[in-house]
Amino acid sequence: MTATSPYDELTPEAIKASMLADLQAKGVDISTREGSYSNMLVSVAAYQLFKMYQQFPSLLHMVFPDETSGEYIDKNAAQVGMVRTQGKKARVQVTFTGTDGTYIAEGTTLYAPESGLQFRTTASATIASGAATAPAEAAEVGADYNLPAGSITALYVNVAGVVSVTNADAAAGGTDIESDADFFARYHLRRTLPITSGNKNHYITWATEVSGVAYASCIPLWNGNGTVKVVIAGADRGPVDEAVRKNCADHIEANRPIGATVTVVSVARRTIPLAATITLVGGYTKEQVKNQLTAAVSELLAKQKFGETVSVPYSRFLACLLQCPGVADYSAFTVNGGTSAVSLAAEDAPVVGTVTIT
């Protein structure tokens, strides 16, 4: 059902009728028929009032922002000293091969043929003994530029003497600008959680202030007195690369209370394989059931508390199977190779692994 505004009924015609009725109730002796002078004056005023009333619902987004409030999230968050984290550019080392003595200028543009994403060298290099290496930076911010090794293999403009170029290691450190949903979630936590003197919430706040970190949890005393572990993840609750992890660790180190020993770790993907022997509902295929089960279990895993050790009962996975529209019955179903609860560690980022339907 579509939400309605209390101002939806205040149309220009309704406002006009109310104004004319007030004039008549007060005994004003003027003609109010359609086309009369007084009717036209009231019509203009009613329309202007209508336009003003239409702006009222948007005021709620300004004063009480939510994840759909856009720039007003930034304006409200600024009042408590928060700013949206800006994206970062990915960095990578590239290797050129070719004729000795060939000079490769700073700012030389490279790109990955498959994606078309461009990088530019940030220092000059000269080929010696057949090769030269140079640092390069993505043309724009974004996680899309975290390309795998061997993907940056072309020059935007050929350089005489250069035979080939490639990246032996993956590009890393590229992060997206914080989305409205993520920024609002962080702002909401700041408003609702008590943050004082290096408590758990303070570490979570420091971690999520870093570009590329969308989720964080804090485990105090994880390795004895004075130790703190911070578990972080990206926008999809998946792992972050080493560059983001180090940026987060450095930021916390600069803000933490004196005496605390802090360890910052990224979550690691953990695949959970599923296997089911079922009876199909007529008209459905095994592939459709596979997709249905994958979606249902993925939703179940996404609902688990982030950064905490949890045990997911086998029965909840079984419920995911039985709710699939294409499943009439089952005779066997294993999760992670068994039929018992699945334990998830604080550093696990669980995802559905191989799904076998027979």
C-alpha positions, 0 to 999 in steps of 0.5 A: 500500500502506498503511503499517503500524505495528510496534504494529498487532499489539499488540492487547489480546488479544495483550498479554493472552495474552503476560502470561498466558503469562509468569505461567504460565512463571514457575510462578505457581499461579493460575487464568487461565481466562476470567472468573477474577479474575486473568484480569480483572486482566490484561485491564484492564492489557492494554487500558491498555497497548494504548491507550498503544501506540496513541499511540506513532506520533503521537510520531513526528509530534511529534519528527520533524514532516512536513507532516501534523504540524499544531501540532507543526510550529509547536512544532518550528519555534519552537525555531529562532526560526520562526513561521508567517506570519499572513495579512493583510487586503486594503486598497482605496480606495472611492468614494461618490457621493451628496448633498453633506454626507452623512457616512459613518462609519468602520466602514461595511460594504461588500460585493461582491455576487458573492462576499459578501465584506465590507469596512469603512471605516477612516476617515470621509468626507463627500461633497463635489462629489458624491463622497467616497473612503475607505480600507477593509479586508477583514473577514477575512484572506485572498487571496480578498479581493483583489477586482478593480476595480468589484466592491465595489458595495454597502452592508451597511446603506444610508446616507441620501444615498449613491447608489452605492459602488465601488472604482476599483482592485483590492483588494490585500495580502490573504494567507492564513495559511501552510499546514502544507505551506508552513510545513513546507517553510520549516522544512525549508529552515532545518534543511537549508540553511546560512544565514549572513552574508547568503548566498543561503539567508539571502535566501531565508529572509528572503523566505519569512518574509513573509506571502504569499511561499511561494517565493523564489530569490536571484540574487547579483551580478545587476547587478554587485558588491554587487547581489542580486535576490530573485524571489518567488512566492505559494503557487501559484508565481504572482505576488504583488501590489505590497503583498506585494512591498513588504512583502518588500522592506522586511523584507529591507532591515531584515535585509540586510548593510550595503552590499548593494543588493537588488531584490525582484521578483515572478514574472510569468505567462508563457503557453505555447500548444500546438497539436497535430494528432492521431489520436484513440483510439476513444472519446475526444474532442478536448476530453478530449485537450485536458484531458489535455495541459493537465494533463500540461504543467502538471505538467511546468512545475511541476517546473521549478526555481523562480527559475532560468533553464532550458531545457525541451526540446521532446521533453519537451512531445512526451512529454506529448502522446504519453502522453495516453490519447486520442492514437493518433498525431500529425502536427504539434505546436507549443509556444510557436509552434515545435518548439524548446526553451522557455527560461524566465527566472528571473522567469517563472511558466509556465502553459499558454496556449491549447491547440488540438487538431485 
